[in-house]
């Protein structure tokens, strides 16, 4: 598994803990990374940045997700799906150096691992709409 995939999975796990148990961001990150042998620093750095950015932009991201997930309140979504959507939407909207297809493909592979095959279509459909909000030429994301 590549470093960035590993970082995205770390971010997902921390977001999941934050979402389901109201654990603060740093504590959730520490829980996920409580193992005897730490991941390499570049992986952890990307995971921290993804987690922090997603947490910081969560309210705006959630508005977009609610809008595009027709007939699906965020509270009704599986927690894994909801948090994969959050970090992928953050990356689409705030990481212009990462290609759109990479963000979506990674989200689908991660949801395939941690959720269900049906979730892959759901995630793909929503992210396909979110990508249209991606800033052009360094502009800010659409609200």
Residue pairs with C-beta under 8 A, 6 or more apart in sequence:
1 9
3 40
3 42
3 43
3 46
4 43
4 46
4 106
5 106
5 109
5 110
6 39
6 43
6 47
7 43
7 44
7 46
7 47
7 50
8 47
8 50
8 87
8 106
8 107
8 110
9 110
9 113
10 29
10 32
10 33
10 39
10 43
10 44
10 47
10 51
11 47
11 50
11 51
11 54
11 87
12 80
12 83
12 84
12 87
12 110
12 114
13 32
14 25
14 28
14 29
14 31
14 32
14 47
14 51
15 28
15 51
15 54
15 55
15 83
15 86
15 87
16 79
16 80
16 83
17 23
17 28
17 31
17 32
18 24
18 25
18 28
18 55
19 79
19 82
19 83
20 79
23 31
25 51
25 52
25 55
28 51
29 47
29 48
29 51
33 39
33 44
38 44
39 47
50 87
50 90
50 91
51 87
53 90
53 94
54 61
54 86
54 87
54 90
57 90
57 93
57 94
58 86
60 141
60 143
61 85
61 86
61 89
61 90
61 93
62 74
62 86
63 143
64 89
64 93
64 130
64 133
65 74
65 82
65 85
65 86
65 89
65 126
65 130
66 73
66 74
68 126
68 129
68 130
69 77
69 85
69 126
74 82
77 85
78 115
78 116
78 119
80 111
80 114
80 115
80 119
81 111
81 115
81 119
81 122
81 123
84 107
84 110
84 111
84 114
84 115
84 123
85 107
85 123
85 126
85 127
87 107
88 103
88 104
88 106
88 107
88 123
88 127
88 130
89 127
89 130
91 98
91 103
92 100
92 103
92 104
92 127
92 130
92 131
92 133
92 134
93 130
93 133
93 134
93 135
93 141
94 141
95 103
96 134
96 135
96 138
100 131
100 134
103 127
103 131
104 124
104 127
104 128
104 131
107 123
107 127
108 120
108 123
108 124
111 119
111 120
111 123
112 119
112 120
133 141
133 142
134 141
135 141
135 142
